[in-house]
Amino acid sequence: MAEPHAETTKHKPDAAFRKTWATQGAVLDIALEVGREIKNWTVEKLGRQQSKMVAELMALRARVKDLEQQSKQSKGMKYCGVWSPVEQYDAGDCVTQDGSVWHANQTTRSKPGTDNSFTLAVKRGRDGKDSR
């Protein structure tokens, strides 16, 4: 009884097959070399990119720190409700007077609109109409 694959084991590759195999091997070698070059180039480029990103991150952190310091020094706007003659308002405080919002430019007890201690921030709008 003959072995199942006896014919294939006896077959010797012809010249065309050997040439194709050699060509594929050469292509594989070239691909591996190109792959190594791409890997080296990518690592180098990523290193430069990473350095650039670290520098940008450090600059942003410094900027945030500076803004936080400015924020601590500046009180900003604070709404204090309807203006009252018994209250003292600090610079940056906002009050409502006759439907308008006023911003205090300095520490004051004066009524908004009577001197330069307040600046009009939002002017009173028109009265609404009934939907009837």
C-alpha positions as CSV (number, residue, x, y, z in Angstrom):
1,M,0.0,0.0,0.0
2,A,1.4,3.4,-1.0
3,E,1.8,6.2,1.6
4,P,-0.8,8.9,1.3
5,H,1.5,11.7,0.4
6,A,4.3,9.8,-1.2
7,E,4.1,11.8,-4.5
8,T,4.4,15.2,-2.7
9,T,7.4,14.1,-0.8
10,K,9.2,12.9,-3.9
11,H,8.5,16.1,-5.8
12,K,11.4,18.5,-6.0
13,P,10.7,22.2,-6.4
14,D,11.4,23.4,-9.9
15,A,13.5,26.5,-10.7
16,A,10.4,28.8,-10.9
17,F,9.3,27.8,-7.4
18,R,12.8,28.4,-6.0
19,K,13.0,31.8,-7.7
20,T,9.6,32.8,-6.3
21,W,10.5,31.7,-2.8
22,A,13.8,33.6,-3.0
23,T,12.0,36.7,-4.2
24,Q,9.5,36.5,-1.4
25,G,12.3,36.1,1.1
26,A,14.1,39.2,-0.3
27,V,10.8,41.2,-0.1
28,L,10.4,40.0,3.5
29,D,14.0,41.1,4.3
30,I,13.3,44.5,2.7
31,A,10.1,44.9,4.6
32,L,11.8,44.0,7.9
33,E,14.5,46.6,7.3
34,V,12.0,49.3,6.3
35,G,10.0,48.4,9.5
36,R,13.1,48.9,11.6
37,E,13.8,52.2,10.0
38,I,10.2,53.3,10.5
39,K,10.3,52.2,14.2
40,N,13.5,54.1,14.8
41,W,12.1,57.2,13.0
42,T,8.9,56.9,15.0
43,V,10.7,56.6,18.3
44,E,12.9,59.7,17.4
45,K,9.8,61.7,16.3
46,L,7.8,60.7,19.3
47,G,10.7,61.7,21.5
48,R,10.7,65.2,20.0
49,Q,6.9,65.4,20.1
50,Q,6.9,64.3,23.8
51,S,9.5,67.0,24.6
52,K,7.4,69.6,22.9
53,M,4.3,68.4,24.8
54,V,6.1,68.5,28.1
55,A,7.2,72.1,27.4
56,E,3.7,73.1,26.5
57,L,2.3,71.4,29.6
58,M,4.8,73.2,31.9
59,A,3.9,76.6,30.3
60,L,0.2,75.9,30.8
61,R,0.8,74.9,34.4
62,A,2.7,78.2,35.0
63,R,-0.2,80.1,33.3
64,V,-2.8,78.4,35.5
65,K,-0.7,79.2,38.6
66,D,-0.5,82.8,37.6
67,L,-4.2,83.0,37.0
68,E,-5.0,81.4,40.3
69,Q,-2.8,84.0,42.0
70,Q,-4.6,86.8,40.2
71,S,-7.9,85.3,41.2
72,K,-6.9,85.3,44.9
73,Q,-5.8,88.9,44.7
74,S,-8.9,90.1,42.8
75,K,-12.2,89.7,44.6
76,G,-14.2,89.7,41.4
77,M,-17.9,90.5,41.2
78,K,-20.2,89.6,44.2
79,Y,-24.0,90.2,44.1
80,C,-25.2,91.8,47.3
81,G,-28.9,92.1,46.6
82,V,-30.9,95.3,46.6
83,W,-29.0,98.5,47.5
84,S,-29.4,99.5,51.1
85,P,-28.3,102.9,52.6
86,V,-27.1,101.2,55.8
87,E,-24.7,98.8,54.0
88,Q,-21.2,99.5,52.9
89,Y,-20.2,98.0,49.6
90,D,-16.7,97.1,48.6
91,A,-15.1,97.4,45.1
92,G,-16.4,94.6,42.9
93,D,-19.8,94.3,44.7
94,C,-22.9,94.4,42.6
95,V,-26.3,95.7,43.8
96,T,-29.8,96.1,42.3
97,Q,-31.3,99.6,42.4
98,D,-34.6,100.5,40.6
99,G,-34.4,97.3,38.4
100,S,-30.8,98.0,37.2
101,V,-27.6,96.2,38.3
102,W,-24.8,98.5,39.5
103,H,-21.1,97.6,40.0
104,A,-19.2,99.3,42.9
105,N,-15.9,100.8,41.7
106,Q,-14.7,101.5,45.3
107,T,-15.8,101.1,48.9
108,T,-18.9,103.2,49.2
109,R,-22.2,103.8,51.0
110,S,-23.6,106.2,48.3
111,K,-26.7,105.4,46.3
112,P,-25.9,104.0,42.8
113,G,-26.1,106.7,40.0
114,T,-25.5,109.6,42.3
115,D,-21.7,109.7,41.9
116,N,-18.8,107.8,40.3
117,S,-18.7,105.1,43.1
118,F,-21.0,102.8,41.1
119,T,-21.1,101.9,37.3
120,L,-24.2,100.8,35.6
121,A,-23.7,97.2,34.6
122,V,-27.2,96.1,33.4
123,K,-29.9,98.7,32.6
124,R,-33.4,98.0,33.6
125,G,-35.5,96.5,30.9
126,R,-39.1,97.3,30.0
127,D,-41.9,96.0,32.1
128,G,-43.4,92.8,30.9
129,K,-47.0,92.6,29.5
130,D,-49.7,90.1,30.7
131,S,-50.2,87.2,28.3
132,R,-54.0,87.9,28.2
